[in-house]
Amino acid sequence: MSLRSWKFRIEDIIEALDRIFHYVTDLNYDGWMKDQKTIDAVIRNLEIIA
C-alpha cells in the first residue's frame, strides 16, 4: 500500500472526477461512441479513482 496520506488520495479522486466531468460535459451518447480519445481519458481517470 502506498505511503501517501488519505488527504492526497482524496485530492487525486476529486481531480479525476473534475477531469471526467470536463471531458463529457457537452458530449452526447453518439459523440461519446465516436470519440475513442475521450473514452480512453475517462477510463484512465476511473483507474485513478479505483
Contacts in CASP RR format, 6 or more apart in sequence:
PFRMAT RR
TARGET T0000
AUTHOR 0000-0000-0000
METHOD contacts of the structure
MODEL  1
MSLRSWKFRIEDIIEALDRIFHYVTDLNYDGWMKDQKTIDAVIRNLEIIA
2 9 0 8 1.000
12 48 0 8 1.000
13 48 0 8 1.000
13 49 0 8 1.000
16 45 0 8 1.000
16 46 0 8 1.000
16 48 0 8 1.000
16 49 0 8 1.000
17 45 0 8 1.000
17 49 0 8 1.000
19 41 0 8 1.000
19 45 0 8 1.000
20 42 0 8 1.000
20 45 0 8 1.000
20 46 0 8 1.000
23 38 0 8 1.000
23 41 0 8 1.000
23 42 0 8 1.000
24 32 0 8 1.000
24 38 0 8 1.000
24 42 0 8 1.000
27 35 0 8 1.000
27 38 0 8 1.000
32 38 0 8 1.000
32 39 0 8 1.000
END
